[in-house]
Amino acid sequence: MLPLSLSAKEALSKVEAVLVSKSWKDFDAGEIRLALVPYYLYNYHYHTEEENEGKSIVSSSKDGLLVLNGFSLKVEEKLVKVIQENMDTSNQEAPEIEFETKTTPITKATQDHILKVKTAEFFKISKENVVVSNVKKVMLPMYESFITVQKKTHEIIINAVNGDIYGIEEVPTREKGFIEITQETLQDLKDPKAWLEYTKGLAIETRKFLTEKNQPDLVAQNNKPSGSDKRLSNSLFFLSNKWVLVLIILLALFLIYLALVA
């Protein structure tokens, strides 16, 4: 088994941090449980052939490492490095917390055949041209859970070795409301350094807005909204941007200054 480097609480915290970064505050998280998933790390070699003067000759060949998920029977190339880097710290002891062991249909008798077939499928080549060797089976600890956002449930898997989260990319980023943006902007502006950054950003966004507004319409009119609708859409988009709040705040402060010196 590869080393368990995250606790269930730490794994759940990582998921919550990603959801917060996507502007979600209201979500339901299911019970988190540990599962040991069988993986097969192995060397592969394959070659391709082509006809030349009536003879079949080798046109190319490739060697490398692959990883097959023994439970889902899917090649997961991105885990090759993770397993390689942690093989030396693997151990034979079961985790001290409750866990589930995922089963695999792969047996000693079918191992090479299945690995060859899955490798051929992955590279889209004939399985007759594939050779596998140095097969190592490891158990990879994974935390499984689910989250419900806007009444839609997403299955979430956290790699307990390196902390990678799978499935959370399916959760969309929530569009913030005007009040939220205003509160964040006011909070940011408590830092004097933020004023310079916002001033630069405001200049860039204004220039971008004016450029887009003056660009000619290159698409057929029947596929685009009317001119008035387009201007309204651009205006609403611009007004929803955080930078315009800074402009409003600056104007308000300027008016207050004029009232004080008058």
C-alpha positions in Angstrom: 0.0 0.0 0.0 1.2 3.5 -0.8 1.6 5.8 2.2 -1.5 7.6 3.5 -0.4 11.2 3.8 -3.8 12.9 4.4 -6.3 12.4 7.1 -10.0 12.4 6.3 -10.4 15.9 7.9 -7.5 17.3 5.8 -9.0 15.8 2.6 -12.4 17.4 3.4 -10.7 20.7 4.1 -9.1 20.7 0.7 -12.4 20.1 -1.0 -14.0 22.9 1.0 -11.2 25.3 0.0 -11.7 24.6 -3.7 -15.5 25.2 -3.3 -14.9 28.5 -1.6 -12.5 29.5 -4.4 -15.5 28.8 -6.7 -17.6 31.2 -4.6 -19.8 28.4 -3.1 -20.8 28.9 0.5 -23.9 26.8 0.7 -23.2 23.1 -0.1 -23.7 19.7 1.5 -20.9 17.3 1.9 -21.5 13.6 2.3 -19.7 11.2 4.6 -16.1 10.7 3.6 -14.7 7.1 3.5 -11.4 5.5 2.7 -11.0 3.0 -0.1 -7.9 1.1 -1.2 -7.9 0.9 -5.0 -5.7 -1.7 -6.8 -3.4 -0.3 -9.5 -0.9 -2.0 -11.8 2.3 -0.2 -12.7 4.1 -1.8 -15.7 6.5 -1.4 -18.5 5.2 -1.5 -22.0 6.7 -1.8 -25.5 4.8 -1.6 -28.8 5.6 -1.2 -32.4 3.7 -0.3 -35.6 4.2 -1.7 -39.0 3.8 -0.7 -42.6 3.9 -2.4 -46.0 7.0 -1.9 -48.1 7.4 -3.8 -51.4 5.0 -6.5 -50.2 6.7 -6.9 -46.9 5.6 -5.9 -43.4 8.4 -3.8 -41.7 8.5 -2.0 -38.4 7.9 1.7 -38.9 8.0 2.9 -35.2 8.3 1.7 -31.7 7.8 3.1 -28.2 8.7 2.1 -24.6 7.4 3.5 -21.3 5.5 3.1 -18.1 1.7 3.0 -17.6 -0.7 2.6 -14.8 -4.0 0.7 -15.0 -6.7 1.1 -12.4 -7.6 -2.5 -11.5 -11.1 -1.5 -10.4 -12.3 0.7 -13.3 -9.9 -1.0 -15.8 -8.9 2.5 -17.1 -5.4 3.6 -17.9 -4.4 6.5 -15.7 -1.1 7.8 -17.1 -1.0 10.8 -14.8 -0.5 8.5 -11.8 2.7 6.9 -13.1 4.9 9.6 -11.4 2.9 9.5 -8.1 3.3 5.8 -7.7 6.9 5.8 -8.8 7.8 8.5 -6.3 6.1 6.7 -3.4 7.0 3.0 -4.1 10.0 3.2 -1.7 7.7 4.2 1.2 5.0 1.7 0.6 4.2 -0.8 3.4 2.2 -4.0 4.0 0.2 -2.7 6.9 -3.5 -2.0 6.7 -4.7 1.6 7.7 -5.7 2.0 11.3 -9.0 3.6 10.2 -12.0 1.8 8.7 -11.6 1.3 4.9 -13.0 -0.6 1.9 -10.9 -2.6 -0.5 -11.9 -2.3 -4.1 -11.9 -5.6 -6.0 -10.4 -6.3 -9.4 -11.4 -8.8 -12.1 -7.7 -9.2 -13.0 -6.1 -12.5 -11.9 -2.6 -13.8 -12.4 -3.8 -15.8 -15.3 -5.5 -12.8 -17.1 -3.1 -10.1 -16.0 -0.8 -9.9 -19.0 -3.7 -10.3 -21.5 -5.8 -7.5 -19.9 -2.8 -5.1 -19.6 -1.9 -5.7 -23.3 -5.5 -5.1 -24.4 -5.9 -1.9 -22.4 -2.5 -0.6 -23.6 -3.5 -1.3 -27.2 -6.8 0.5 -26.6 -5.0 3.5 -25.0 -2.6 4.0 -27.9 -5.1 2.8 -30.5 -2.8 0.1 -31.9 -3.0 -3.7 -32.4 -2.7 -5.7 -29.2 -0.5 -8.2 -31.1 2.2 -5.5 -31.2 2.2 -4.9 -27.4 4.6 -6.4 -24.9 4.2 -5.8 -21.1 6.7 -6.6 -18.4 7.7 -5.8 -14.8 4.2 -5.6 -13.5 3.8 -4.3 -9.9 0.5 -4.2 -8.1 0.0 -1.5 -5.5 -3.0 -0.4 -3.4 -3.6 3.3 -3.7 -5.6 5.0 -0.8 -8.4 7.2 -2.0 -11.0 9.1 0.0 -14.5 9.0 -1.5 -17.3 11.4 -0.9 -19.9 13.6 -2.6 -21.0 17.2 -2.5 -24.4 18.6 -3.4 -24.5 22.1 -5.0 -27.7 23.6 -6.2 -29.5 20.3 -5.9 -26.9 18.6 -8.1 -24.7 15.9 -6.6 -21.1 15.4 -7.6 -18.9 12.4 -6.7 -15.6 13.5 -5.3 -12.4 11.4 -5.0 -9.3 12.7 -3.1 -6.0 11.0 -3.7 -4.8 10.3 -0.1 -1.2 10.1 -1.3 -0.7 13.5 -3.0 -4.0 15.3 -2.3 -5.2 15.6 -5.9 -9.0 16.0 -6.1 -11.0 14.3 -8.9 -14.5 15.3 -9.9 -14.6 18.7 -8.4 -13.8 20.3 -11.8 -17.4 19.5 -12.8 -18.7 21.9 -10.2 -19.2 25.3 -11.9 -18.0 28.6 -10.4 -20.9 30.6 -8.9 -21.4 34.1 -10.2 -21.2 36.5 -7.3 -23.9 39.0 -6.6 -23.5 42.8 -6.7 -23.6 43.0 -2.8 -20.9 40.4 -2.5 -18.6 42.1 -5.0 -19.2 45.4 -3.3 -18.3 44.0 0.1 -15.1 42.3 -1.3 -14.1 45.5 -3.0 -14.5 47.6 0.1 -12.5 45.0 2.1 -9.7 45.1 -0.5 -9.5 48.9 -0.4 -8.6 48.8 3.3 -5.1 48.0 2.0 -3.4 51.1 0.5 -1.6 48.9 -2.0 -4.9 47.7 -3.5 -5.7 51.3 -4.6 -2.9 51.2 -7.1 -3.8 47.8 -8.4 -7.5 48.7 -8.8 -6.6 52.0 -10.6 -4.4 50.0 -13.1 -7.2 47.4 -13.5 -9.8 50.1 -14.0 -7.8 51.7 -16.8 -7.3 48.3 -18.5 -11.0 47.3 -18.2 -12.2 50.7 -19.5 -9.9 50.5 -22.5 -11.0 46.9 -23.2 -14.7 48.0 -23.0 -14.3 50.9 -25.3 -12.3 48.8 -27.8 -15.0 46.0 -27.9 -17.7 48.6 -28.2 -16.1 50.2 -31.3 -15.3 46.9 -33.0 -17.2 46.3 -36.2 -19.8 43.4 -36.2 -18.1 40.7 -38.3 -21.0 38.2 -38.0 -24.2 38.1 -39.9 -26.9 40.3 -38.4 -29.5 37.6 -38.2 -27.2 35.7 -35.8 -26.5 38.6 -33.6 -28.7 40.7 -31.3 -29.8 44.2 -32.4 -27.5 47.2 -32.0 -29.4 48.5 -28.9 -29.5 45.0 -27.3 -25.8 44.6 -27.9 -25.0 48.0 -26.4 -27.1 47.1 -23.4 -25.4 43.8 -23.0 -22.0 45.4 -23.1 -23.0 48.0 -20.6 -24.5 45.4 -18.2 -21.3 43.4 -18.5 -19.2 46.4 -17.7 -21.3 47.5 -14.8 -21.1 44.0 -13.3 -17.3 44.2 -13.2 -15.6 44.8 -9.9 -13.5 47.6 -11.4 -16.5 49.9 -11.9 -17.1 49.8 -8.2 -13.8 51.3 -7.6 -14.7 54.1 -10.1 -17.9 54.7 -8.2 -16.0 54.8 -4.8 -13.4 57.2 -6.2 -16.1 59.5 -7.6 -17.9 59.4 -4.2 -14.8 60.3 -2.3 -14.1 63.1 -4.8 -17.6 64.6 -4.3 -17.1 64.4 -0.5 -13.8 66.2 -0.9 -15.5 69.0 -3.0 -18.2 69.3 -0.4 -15.7 69.7 2.4 -13.5 72.3 0.7 -16.5 74.3 -0.7 
